[in-house]
Amino acid sequence: MKPTARLLRAGTGSRLVFTRTFRAPIDDVWASLTESERTARWFGPWEGEAGPGRTIKVQMVHEDQAPWADMRIDACEPPHRLSLFSLDEHGAWRLEVLLSESGGTTRLEFVHHLETEDNLGDVGPGWEYYLDMLVAARDGSPLPAFDAYYPAMKAYFEELAQA
């Protein structure tokens, strides 16, 4: 597997951007990102009352000890944009998903807004893994093994930070 992320830098900060495409309507892909029973298939379930400005609890079932994390929904513009914020012992996570559809194909752009480019070698492979988990969950293929992503992709992301 090859990493797909791009690191974009601007005056407002750095963004780690991943893209996936699906031969599916945008509403169906949106549901894979926002309905708890569907997020459970590739990331983990969530609970709470969702809506902009509200905080939900998300279980990260593929992490050690399957921890729960609070995620604040900063923006929810169905079926095109979802923006989330989480703060944990590893730092602040500002995440955004942008969807667009053309000719029956939906393009997903996953953006991790970075406070720092430190630890990209640890963070980047994880997002590649989760997005490929989403692909596998949607098309019914076997879920990938994390070992195929980390440490295999670590050097790629470290080089992005040094470029």
C-alpha positions as a Markdown table, in Angstrom:
| # | Residue | x | y | z |
|---|---|---|---|---|
| 1 | Met | 0.0 | 0.0 | 0.0 |
| 2 | Lys | 1.2 | 3.5 | -0.8 |
| 3 | Pro | 0.4 | 6.6 | 1.3 |
| 4 | Thr | -1.9 | 9.1 | -0.4 |
| 5 | Ala | -1.7 | 12.2 | 1.8 |
| 6 | Arg | -0.6 | 15.6 | 0.8 |
| 7 | Leu | 0.7 | 18.2 | 3.3 |
| 8 | Leu | -0.5 | 21.7 | 2.4 |
| 9 | Arg | 0.9 | 24.7 | 4.1 |
| 10 | Ala | -0.6 | 28.2 | 4.1 |
| 11 | Gly | -0.5 | 31.3 | 6.3 |
| 12 | Thr | -3.3 | 29.8 | 8.4 |
| 13 | Gly | -1.3 | 26.6 | 9.2 |
| 14 | Ser | -0.7 | 23.2 | 7.8 |
| 15 | Arg | -3.3 | 20.6 | 6.6 |
| 16 | Leu | -2.8 | 16.9 | 6.1 |
| 17 | Val | -5.2 | 16.0 | 3.3 |
| 18 | Phe | -6.3 | 12.5 | 2.2 |
| 19 | Thr | -8.7 | 11.7 | -0.6 |
| 20 | Arg | -10.8 | 8.7 | -1.4 |
| 21 | Thr | -13.5 | 8.2 | -4.1 |
| 22 | Phe | -16.6 | 6.0 | -4.0 |
| 23 | Arg | -18.9 | 4.8 | -6.7 |
| 24 | Ala | -21.9 | 5.8 | -4.5 |
| 25 | Pro | -24.3 | 8.7 | -4.0 |
| 26 | Ile | -23.1 | 11.4 | -1.7 |
| 27 | Asp | -26.0 | 10.8 | 0.8 |
| 28 | Asp | -24.8 | 7.2 | 1.2 |
| 29 | Val | -21.2 | 8.2 | 1.8 |
| 30 | Trp | -22.4 | 10.9 | 4.2 |
| 31 | Ala | -24.3 | 8.2 | 6.2 |
| 32 | Ser | -21.1 | 6.2 | 6.5 |
| 33 | Leu | -19.6 | 9.2 | 8.3 |
| 34 | Thr | -22.5 | 10.3 | 10.4 |
| 35 | Glu | -24.7 | 7.3 | 11.4 |
| 36 | Ser | -23.4 | 5.5 | 14.5 |
| 37 | Glu | -24.2 | 2.0 | 13.3 |
| 38 | Arg | -22.2 | 2.7 | 10.1 |
| 39 | Thr | -19.2 | 4.5 | 11.7 |
| 40 | Ala | -19.0 | 1.4 | 14.0 |
| 41 | Arg | -18.0 | -0.7 | 11.0 |
| 42 | Trp | -14.8 | 1.2 | 10.3 |
| 43 | Phe | -13.9 | 3.6 | 13.2 |
| 44 | Gly | -16.2 | 3.1 | 16.1 |
| 45 | Pro | -19.7 | 3.9 | 17.3 |
| 46 | Trp | -20.7 | 7.2 | 18.8 |
| 47 | Glu | -23.4 | 8.3 | 21.2 |
| 48 | Gly | -25.0 | 11.6 | 22.2 |
| 49 | Glu | -27.1 | 14.2 | 20.6 |
| 50 | Ala | -25.4 | 15.3 | 17.4 |
| 51 | Gly | -25.5 | 18.8 | 16.1 |
| 52 | Pro | -23.3 | 21.9 | 15.6 |
| 53 | Gly | -21.8 | 23.1 | 18.9 |
| 54 | Arg | -22.7 | 19.8 | 20.6 |
| 55 | Thr | -20.2 | 17.2 | 21.9 |
| 56 | Ile | -20.6 | 13.5 | 21.2 |
| 57 | Lys | -18.7 | 10.5 | 22.6 |
| 58 | Val | -16.9 | 8.4 | 20.0 |
| 59 | Gln | -15.4 | 5.0 | 20.7 |
| 60 | Met | -12.2 | 4.3 | 18.9 |
| 61 | Val | -12.6 | 0.5 | 18.7 |
| 62 | His | -9.4 | -0.1 | 16.8 |
| 63 | Glu | -7.1 | 1.6 | 19.3 |
| 64 | Asp | -5.6 | -0.1 | 22.4 |
| 65 | Gln | -8.3 | -0.6 | 25.0 |
| 66 | Ala | -11.0 | 0.9 | 22.7 |
| 67 | Pro | -11.1 | 4.3 | 24.4 |
| 68 | Trp | -14.0 | 6.8 | 24.2 |
| 69 | Ala | -13.2 | 10.4 | 23.2 |
| 70 | Asp | -15.2 | 13.5 | 23.3 |
| 71 | Met | -15.7 | 15.2 | 19.9 |
| 72 | Arg | -17.3 | 18.6 | 19.5 |
| 73 | Ile | -19.1 | 19.1 | 16.2 |
| 74 | Asp | -18.0 | 22.5 | 14.9 |
| 75 | Ala | -19.9 | 22.3 | 11.6 |
| 76 | Cys | -22.4 | 19.9 | 10.1 |
| 77 | Glu | -23.6 | 20.8 | 6.6 |
| 78 | Pro | -25.2 | 17.6 | 5.2 |
| 79 | Pro | -24.1 | 16.0 | 2.9 |
| 80 | His | -21.1 | 18.1 | 2.1 |
| 81 | Arg | -19.1 | 19.1 | 5.3 |
| 82 | Leu | -18.4 | 17.8 | 8.8 |
| 83 | Ser | -16.0 | 19.5 | 11.1 |
| 84 | Leu | -15.0 | 18.0 | 14.4 |
| 85 | Phe | -12.7 | 18.9 | 17.3 |
| 86 | Ser | -11.2 | 16.7 | 20.0 |
| 87 | Leu | -8.7 | 17.2 | 22.7 |
| 88 | Asp | -6.8 | 14.4 | 24.4 |
| 89 | Glu | -3.4 | 13.5 | 25.8 |
| 90 | His | -2.0 | 13.5 | 22.3 |
| 91 | Gly | -3.1 | 17.0 | 21.6 |
| 92 | Ala | -5.8 | 18.9 | 19.7 |
| 93 | Trp | -7.4 | 17.2 | 16.7 |
| 94 | Arg | -9.2 | 19.6 | 14.2 |
| 95 | Leu | -10.7 | 17.3 | 11.6 |
| 96 | Glu | -12.8 | 18.1 | 8.6 |
| 97 | Val | -14.5 | 15.9 | 5.9 |
| 98 | Leu | -15.6 | 17.4 | 2.6 |
| 99 | Leu | -17.8 | 15.5 | 0.2 |
| 100 | Ser | -18.6 | 16.3 | -3.4 |
| 101 | Glu | -20.5 | 14.2 | -6.0 |
| 102 | Ser | -20.2 | 14.1 | -9.8 |
| 103 | Gly | -21.6 | 11.5 | -12.2 |
| 104 | Gly | -22.5 | 9.0 | -9.4 |
| 105 | Thr | -19.0 | 9.2 | -7.8 |
| 106 | Thr | -18.5 | 10.8 | -4.5 |
| 107 | Arg | -15.1 | 12.3 | -3.6 |
| 108 | Leu | -14.2 | 12.4 | 0.1 |
| 109 | Glu | -11.5 | 14.8 | 1.2 |
| 110 | Phe | -10.4 | 14.2 | 4.8 |
| 111 | Val | -8.4 | 17.1 | 6.3 |
| 112 | His | -6.5 | 17.1 | 9.6 |
| 113 | His | -5.8 | 20.7 | 10.5 |
| 114 | Leu | -2.4 | 20.6 | 12.2 |
| 115 | Glu | -1.3 | 22.7 | 15.2 |
| 116 | Thr | 2.2 | 21.3 | 14.6 |
| 117 | Glu | 3.9 | 19.0 | 12.1 |
| 118 | Asp | 5.6 | 17.0 | 14.8 |
| 119 | Asn | 4.6 | 13.3 | 15.0 |
| 120 | Leu | 3.3 | 13.2 | 11.3 |
| 121 | Gly | 5.1 | 9.9 | 11.1 |
| 122 | Asp | 2.8 | 8.5 | 13.8 |
| 123 | Val | -0.4 | 10.3 | 12.8 |
| 124 | Gly | -0.5 | 10.0 | 9.0 |
| 125 | Pro | -0.4 | 6.2 | 8.8 |
| 126 | Gly | -3.3 | 6.0 | 11.2 |
| 127 | Trp | -5.5 | 8.2 | 9.0 |
| 128 | Glu | -4.6 | 6.2 | 5.9 |
| 129 | Tyr | -5.6 | 3.1 | 7.8 |
| 130 | Tyr | -8.9 | 4.4 | 9.0 |
| 131 | Leu | -9.8 | 5.7 | 5.6 |
| 132 | Asp | -9.0 | 2.4 | 4.0 |
| 133 | Met | -11.1 | 0.8 | 6.8 |
| 134 | Leu | -14.0 | 3.0 | 5.5 |
| 135 | Val | -13.4 | 1.8 | 2.0 |
| 136 | Ala | -13.4 | -1.8 | 3.0 |
| 137 | Ala | -16.5 | -1.4 | 5.2 |
| 138 | Arg | -18.3 | 0.2 | 2.3 |
| 139 | Asp | -17.4 | -2.4 | -0.3 |
| 140 | Gly | -17.5 | -5.5 | 1.9 |
| 141 | Ser | -13.8 | -6.4 | 1.4 |
| 142 | Pro | -11.6 | -7.6 | 4.3 |
| 143 | Leu | -10.6 | -5.0 | 6.7 |
| 144 | Pro | -6.9 | -4.1 | 6.4 |
| 145 | Ala | -4.3 | -4.8 | 9.0 |
| 146 | Phe | -2.7 | -1.9 | 10.8 |
| 147 | Asp | 0.7 | -3.5 | 10.4 |
| 148 | Ala | 0.5 | -2.7 | 6.6 |
| 149 | Tyr | 0.4 | 1.0 | 7.5 |
| 150 | Tyr | 2.6 | 1.5 | 10.6 |
| 151 | Pro | 5.5 | 1.5 | 10.7 |
| 152 | Ala | 5.6 | 1.0 | 6.9 |
| 153 | Met | 4.3 | 4.5 | 6.0 |
| 154 | Lys | 6.1 | 6.4 | 8.8 |
| 155 | Ala | 9.0 | 7.5 | 6.7 |
| 156 | Tyr | 6.7 | 8.9 | 4.0 |
| 157 | Phe | 5.0 | 11.2 | 6.5 |
| 158 | Glu | 8.2 | 12.2 | 8.2 |
| 159 | Glu | 9.6 | 13.2 | 4.8 |
| 160 | Leu | 6.4 | 15.3 | 4.2 |
| 161 | Ala | 7.2 | 17.3 | 7.4 |
| 162 | Gln | 10.8 | 17.9 | 6.3 |
| 163 | Ala | 10.0 | 19.0 | 2.8 |
